[in-house]
Amino acid sequence: MIVLRAMISALALDARQNTHLQQLTIKSFKKGGSKMPKATFYRLELTKKRQLFRALKKEFEYKSFADASINEIIKTAGIARGSFYQYFEDKLDCYLYFVEKLQKKRNQLFVKLLIQERGDLFAGARLFFEQSLVDVLTGPNAQYY
């Protein structure tokens, strides 16, 4: 029961902190959505893509969207401000890219657990939920939650 309360509290806090982000995201999709990222990004060497992703991860894992800084991202990534804008439209664009990459990993985990449970949706979902709780409470980003 304590674990469930902690999970609910973490989700509620996250929702309050990201109200501004939700408004920006809705506005972005009403305008036709984000390009996330631009074609220039996809032409980068794999090492540079990874370096930029690590910078995004460092900035977004421990700060809310509103507190995150493009200046910190470019400093950590070791790129020029102009290069950042060659890869992304703005902070929201790179944030949505970051979230998309993380979500893909979560989806892969769910599929892996579903296969492990021989297609039993409820058993796979239960394991996925249990592992998600462990990640939130004791995983590498537990401090963020």
DRENPA-3360 file (N, C-alpha, C; in nm, 2 decimals, always signed):
BEGIN
1 = MIVLRAMI = +0.08/-0.12/+0.00/+0.00/+0.00/+0.00/+0.09/+0.13/+0.00 ~ +0.20/+0.12/+0.07/+0.29/+0.24/+0.08/+0.35/+0.26/-0.06 ~ +0.38/+0.16/-0.13/+0.44/+0.17/-0.26/+0.34/+0.23/-0.36 ~ +0.21/+0.19/-0.35/+0.11/+0.25/-0.43/+0.09/+0.40/-0.40 ~ +0.09/+0.44/-0.28/+0.08/+0.58/-0.24/+0.19/+0.66/-0.30 ~ +0.31/+0.60/-0.29/+0.43/+0.67/-0.34/+0.42/+0.69/-0.49 ~ +0.37/+0.59/-0.56/+0.36/+0.60/-0.70/+0.26/+0.71/-0.74 ~ +0.14/+0.71/-0.67/+0.04/+0.81/-0.69/+0.09/+0.95/-0.66;
9 = SALALDAR = +0.16/+0.97/-0.55/+0.22/+1.10/-0.52/+0.32/+1.14/-0.62 ~ +0.40/+1.05/-0.67/+0.50/+1.09/-0.77/+0.43/+1.13/-0.90 ~ +0.33/+1.06/-0.94/+0.25/+1.10/-1.06/+0.18/+1.23/-1.04 ~ +0.12/+1.26/-0.93/+0.05/+1.38/-0.90/+0.15/+1.50/-0.91 ~ +0.26/+1.48/-0.84/+0.36/+1.59/-0.84/+0.41/+1.62/-0.98 ~ +0.44/+1.51/-1.06/+0.49/+1.53/-1.19/+0.38/+1.60/-1.28 ~ +0.26/+1.57/-1.26/+0.15/+1.63/-1.34/+0.14/+1.78/-1.31 ~ +0.16/+1.82/-1.18/+0.15/+1.96/-1.14/+0.27/+2.04/-1.20;
17 = QNTHLQQL = +0.39/+1.97/-1.20/+0.51/+2.04/-1.25/+0.50/+2.06/-1.40 ~ +0.43/+1.97/-1.47/+0.44/+1.98/-1.61/+0.31/+2.03/-1.68 ~ +0.23/+2.11/-1.60/+0.11/+2.17/-1.66/+0.15/+2.26/-1.78 ~ +0.26/+2.34/-1.76/+0.31/+2.43/-1.86/+0.35/+2.35/-1.99 ~ +0.42/+2.24/-1.96/+0.46/+2.15/-2.07/+0.34/+2.09/-2.15 ~ +0.24/+2.05/-2.08/+0.12/+2.00/-2.14/+0.05/+2.10/-2.23 ~ +0.05/+2.23/-2.18/-0.01/+2.34/-2.26/+0.07/+2.36/-2.39 ~ +0.21/+2.36/-2.38/+0.29/+2.38/-2.49/+0.28/+2.27/-2.59;
25 = TIKSFKKG = +0.27/+2.14/-2.54/+0.26/+2.03/-2.63/+0.13/+2.03/-2.71 ~ +0.02/+2.07/-2.64/-0.11/+2.08/-2.71/-0.11/+2.19/-2.81 ~ -0.05/+2.30/-2.78/-0.03/+2.41/-2.87/+0.05/+2.37/-3.00 ~ +0.16/+2.29/-2.97/+0.24/+2.25/-3.08/+0.17/+2.15/-3.17 ~ +0.09/+2.06/-3.12/+0.02/+1.97/-3.20/-0.09/+2.03/-3.28 ~ -0.15/+2.14/-3.22/-0.26/+2.21/-3.29/-0.20/+2.28/-3.41 ~ -0.07/+2.32/-3.40/+0.00/+2.39/-3.51/+0.06/+2.29/-3.62 ~ +0.03/+2.17/-3.60/+0.08/+2.07/-3.70/+0.19/+1.98/-3.64;
33 = GSKMPKAT = +0.22/+2.00/-3.51/+0.31/+1.91/-3.44/+0.46/+1.95/-3.46 ~ +0.54/+1.88/-3.39/+0.68/+1.90/-3.39/+0.75/+1.82/-3.50 ~ +0.86/+1.86/-3.55/+0.93/+1.79/-3.65/+1.02/+1.68/-3.58 ~ +1.06/+1.69/-3.47/+1.14/+1.62/-3.38/+1.21/+1.50/-3.43 ~ +1.33/+1.50/-3.43/+1.42/+1.62/-3.46/+1.43/+1.65/-3.61 ~ +1.50/+1.75/-3.65/+1.52/+1.78/-3.79/+1.60/+1.68/-3.87 ~ +1.60/+1.68/-4.00/+1.67/+1.59/-4.08/+1.82/+1.60/-4.05 ~ +1.87/+1.72/-4.02/+2.02/+1.73/-3.99/+2.06/+1.64/-3.88;
41 = FYRLELTK = +1.98/+1.62/-3.78/+2.01/+1.54/-3.67/+2.03/+1.40/-3.71 ~ +1.95/+1.35/-3.80/+1.96/+1.21/-3.85/+2.08/+1.18/-3.93 ~ +2.14/+1.29/-3.98/+2.27/+1.27/-4.06/+2.39/+1.28/-3.97 ~ +2.38/+1.30/-3.84/+2.49/+1.31/-3.75/+2.55/+1.17/-3.73 ~ +2.68/+1.17/-3.70/+2.75/+1.04/-3.67/+2.68/+0.99/-3.54 ~ +2.68/+0.85/-3.53/+2.62/+0.79/-3.41/+2.68/+0.84/-3.28 ~ +2.81/+0.86/-3.27/+2.87/+0.91/-3.15/+2.82/+1.05/-3.11 ~ +2.80/+1.13/-3.21/+2.74/+1.27/-3.18/+2.60/+1.26/-3.14;
49 = KRQLFRAL = +2.52/+1.17/-3.20/+2.38/+1.16/-3.15/+2.38/+1.11/-3.01 ~ +2.46/+1.02/-2.97/+2.47/+0.96/-2.84/+2.51/+1.07/-2.74 ~ +2.61/+1.15/-2.78/+2.66/+1.26/-2.69/+2.55/+1.36/-2.67 ~ +2.47/+1.39/-2.77/+2.36/+1.49/-2.76/+2.25/+1.43/-2.67 ~ +2.22/+1.30/-2.69/+2.12/+1.23/-2.61/+2.16/+1.23/-2.46 ~ +2.29/+1.21/-2.43/+2.33/+1.21/-2.29/+2.31/+1.35/-2.23 ~ +2.34/+1.45/-2.31/+2.32/+1.59/-2.26/+2.17/+1.61/-2.23 ~ +2.08/+1.56/-2.32/+1.94/+1.58/-2.30/+1.89/+1.50/-2.17;
57 = KKEFEYKS = +1.95/+1.38/-2.16/+1.92/+1.30/-2.05/+1.96/+1.37/-1.92 ~ +2.08/+1.42/-1.92/+2.13/+1.49/-1.80/+2.04/+1.61/-1.76 ~ +2.00/+1.68/-1.86/+1.92/+1.80/-1.83/+1.77/+1.77/-1.79 ~ +1.71/+1.67/-1.86/+1.57/+1.65/-1.84/+1.54/+1.54/-1.73 ~ +1.64/+1.46/-1.69/+1.61/+1.36/-1.59/+1.59/+1.43/-1.45 ~ +1.66/+1.54/-1.43/+1.65/+1.59/-1.29/+1.59/+1.73/-1.28 ~ +1.54/+1.78/-1.39/+1.48/+1.91/-1.39/+1.34/+1.90/-1.46 ~ +1.25/+1.99/-1.42/+1.12/+1.99/-1.49/+1.15/+2.06/-1.63;
65 = FADASINE = +1.05/+2.05/-1.71/+1.07/+2.11/-1.85/+1.09/+2.26/-1.83 ~ +1.02/+2.32/-1.74/+1.03/+2.47/-1.73/+1.17/+2.51/-1.68 ~ +1.23/+2.42/-1.59/+1.36/+2.45/-1.54/+1.48/+2.41/-1.63 ~ +1.45/+2.33/-1.72/+1.56/+2.28/-1.81/+1.61/+2.40/-1.90 ~ +1.74/+2.39/-1.94/+1.80/+2.50/-2.01/+1.87/+2.45/-2.14 ~ +1.84/+2.52/-2.25/+1.91/+2.49/-2.37/+2.06/+2.52/-2.35 ~ +2.09/+2.62/-2.28/+2.23/+2.66/-2.25/+2.31/+2.54/-2.19 ~ +2.24/+2.47/-2.09/+2.31/+2.36/-2.03/+2.32/+2.24/-2.12;
73 = IIKTAGIA = +2.22/+2.22/-2.20/+2.22/+2.11/-2.30/+2.34/+2.13/-2.40 ~ +2.35/+2.25/-2.45/+2.46/+2.27/-2.55/+2.60/+2.27/-2.49 ~ +2.60/+2.31/-2.36/+2.73/+2.31/-2.29/+2.77/+2.16/-2.26 ~ +2.68/+2.08/-2.21/+2.71/+1.94/-2.18/+2.74/+1.87/-2.31 ~ +2.67/+1.89/-2.42/+2.69/+1.82/-2.54/+2.81/+1.87/-2.62 ~ +2.86/+1.99/-2.58/+2.98/+2.04/-2.65/+2.95/+2.09/-2.79 ~ +2.83/+2.14/-2.81/+2.79/+2.19/-2.94/+2.76/+2.34/-2.94 ~ +2.76/+2.40/-3.05/+2.72/+2.54/-3.06/+2.57/+2.56/-3.06;
81 = RGSFYQYF = +2.53/+2.68/-3.01/+2.38/+2.70/-3.01/+2.32/+2.69/-3.14 ~ +2.39/+2.74/-3.25/+2.34/+2.72/-3.38/+2.32/+2.58/-3.43 ~ +2.41/+2.49/-3.38/+2.40/+2.35/-3.41/+2.27/+2.29/-3.35 ~ +2.25/+2.33/-3.22/+2.13/+2.28/-3.15/+2.00/+2.31/-3.24 ~ +2.00/+2.43/-3.29/+1.88/+2.47/-3.37/+1.88/+2.41/-3.51 ~ +1.99/+2.35/-3.55/+2.00/+2.27/-3.68/+1.93/+2.14/-3.65 ~ +1.93/+2.09/-3.53/+1.88/+1.96/-3.49/+1.74/+1.96/-3.44 ~ +1.70/+2.07/-3.37/+1.57/+2.08/-3.30/+1.52/+2.22/-3.32;
89 = EDKLDCYL = +1.38/+2.23/-3.33/+1.32/+2.36/-3.34/+1.34/+2.44/-3.21 ~ +1.32/+2.38/-3.10/+1.32/+2.45/-2.97/+1.34/+2.35/-2.86 ~ +1.32/+2.39/-2.74/+1.34/+2.30/-2.62/+1.23/+2.20/-2.62 ~ +1.10/+2.23/-2.65/+1.00/+2.14/-2.66/+1.03/+2.03/-2.76 ~ +1.08/+2.06/-2.87/+1.11/+1.96/-2.98/+1.21/+1.86/-2.92 ~ +1.32/+1.91/-2.86/+1.42/+1.81/-2.81/+1.36/+1.73/-2.69 ~ +1.28/+1.79/-2.61/+1.21/+1.72/-2.50/+1.12/+1.61/-2.55 ~ +1.04/+1.64/-2.65/+0.96/+1.53/-2.70/+1.04/+1.42/-2.77;
97 = YFVEKLQK = +1.15/+1.45/-2.83/+1.24/+1.35/-2.88/+1.29/+1.26/-2.77 ~ +1.34/+1.33/-2.66/+1.39/+1.26/-2.54/+1.28/+1.16/-2.49 ~ +1.16/+1.21/-2.47/+1.05/+1.13/-2.41/+1.02/+1.02/-2.50 ~ +1.02/+1.04/-2.64/+0.99/+0.94/-2.73/+1.09/+0.82/-2.72 ~ +1.22/+0.86/-2.71/+1.32/+0.75/-2.70/+1.30/+0.67/-2.57 ~ +1.27/+0.74/-2.46/+1.25/+0.67/-2.33/+1.13/+0.58/-2.34 ~ +1.02/+0.63/-2.41/+0.90/+0.55/-2.42/+0.92/+0.42/-2.51 ~ +1.01/+0.43/-2.61/+1.04/+0.31/-2.69/+1.10/+0.21/-2.60;
105 = KRNQLFVK = +1.19/+0.25/-2.51/+1.25/+0.15/-2.42/+1.15/+0.08/-2.33 ~ +1.05/+0.16/-2.28/+0.95/+0.11/-2.20/+0.86/+0.01/-2.28 ~ +0.83/+0.05/-2.40/+0.75/-0.04/-2.49/+0.83/-0.17/-2.51 ~ +0.96/-0.17/-2.53/+1.04/-0.29/-2.55/+1.03/-0.38/-2.43 ~ +1.04/-0.31/-2.31/+1.03/-0.39/-2.19/+0.90/-0.46/-2.17 ~ +0.79/-0.39/-2.21/+0.66/-0.45/-2.20/+0.65/-0.57/-2.29 ~ +0.69/-0.56/-2.41/+0.69/-0.67/-2.51/+0.77/-0.78/-2.46 ~ +0.89/-0.76/-2.40/+0.97/-0.86/-2.35/+0.90/-0.94/-2.24;
113 = LLIQERGD = +0.84/-0.86/-2.15/+0.76/-0.93/-2.04/+0.64/-1.00/-2.09 ~ +0.58/-0.95/-2.19/+0.46/-1.02/-2.25/+0.50/-1.15/-2.31 ~ +0.62/-1.15/-2.38/+0.67/-1.28/-2.44/+0.71/-1.37/-2.33 ~ +0.77/-1.32/-2.22/+0.81/-1.40/-2.11/+0.69/-1.47/-2.05 ~ +0.58/-1.40/-2.05/+0.45/-1.46/-1.99/+0.37/-1.53/-2.09 ~ +0.43/-1.56/-2.21/+0.36/-1.64/-2.31/+0.23/-1.57/-2.36 ~ +0.24/-1.44/-2.37/+0.12/-1.37/-2.43/+0.01/-1.34/-2.33 ~ +0.03/-1.37/-2.21/-0.08/-1.34/-2.11/-0.07/-1.20/-2.07;
121 = LFAGARLF = -0.16/-1.12/-2.13/-0.17/-0.97/-2.12/-0.17/-0.93/-1.97 ~ -0.25/-0.99/-1.89/-0.26/-0.95/-1.75/-0.13/-0.98/-1.67 ~ -0.07/-1.09/-1.69/+0.05/-1.13/-1.62/+0.16/-1.04/-1.67 ~ +0.17/-1.01/-1.80/+0.27/-0.92/-1.85/+0.26/-0.78/-1.80 ~ +0.13/-0.73/-1.79/+0.10/-0.60/-1.74/+0.14/-0.59/-1.59 ~ +0.11/-0.70/-1.52/+0.14/-0.70/-1.37/+0.29/-0.69/-1.35 ~ +0.37/-0.77/-1.43/+0.52/-0.76/-1.42/+0.57/-0.62/-1.46 ~ +0.51/-0.57/-1.56/+0.55/-0.44/-1.61/+0.53/-0.33/-1.50;
129 = FEQSLVDV = +0.41/-0.34/-1.44/+0.37/-0.24/-1.34/+0.47/-0.26/-1.22 ~ +0.49/-0.38/-1.18/+0.58/-0.41/-1.07/+0.72/-0.35/-1.09 ~ +0.77/-0.38/-1.21/+0.91/-0.33/-1.25/+0.91/-0.18/-1.26 ~ +0.80/-0.12/-1.30/+0.79/+0.03/-1.31/+0.80/+0.09/-1.17 ~ +0.73/+0.03/-1.08/+0.73/+0.07/-0.94/+0.87/+0.07/-0.88 ~ +0.94/-0.04/-0.91/+1.08/-0.06/-0.86/+1.16/+0.05/-0.92 ~ +1.15/+0.08/-1.05/+1.23/+0.18/-1.12/+1.20/+0.32/-1.06 ~ +1.07/+0.35/-1.03/+1.04/+0.48/-0.97/+1.10/+0.49/-0.83;
137 = LTGPNAQY = +1.09/+0.39/-0.75/+1.13/+0.40/-0.61/+1.28/+0.38/-0.59 ~ +1.34/+0.29/-0.67/+1.49/+0.26/-0.64/+1.57/+0.26/-0.76 ~ +1.52/+0.29/-0.88/+1.60/+0.29/-1.00/+1.69/+0.41/-1.01 ~ +1.77/+0.42/-1.12/+1.87/+0.52/-1.13/+1.81/+0.66/-1.13 ~ +1.68/+0.68/-1.16/+1.62/+0.81/-1.16/+1.52/+0.83/-1.04 ~ +1.53/+0.75/-0.94/+1.44/+0.75/-0.83/+1.44/+0.89/-0.76 ~ +1.55/+0.95/-0.76/+1.56/+1.09/-0.70/+1.48/+1.19/-0.77 ~ +1.46/+1.17/-0.90/+1.38/+1.26/-0.99/+1.23/+1.25/-0.95;
145 = Y = +1.19/+1.12/-0.93/+1.05/+1.10/-0.89/+1.02/+1.15/-0.76;
% end
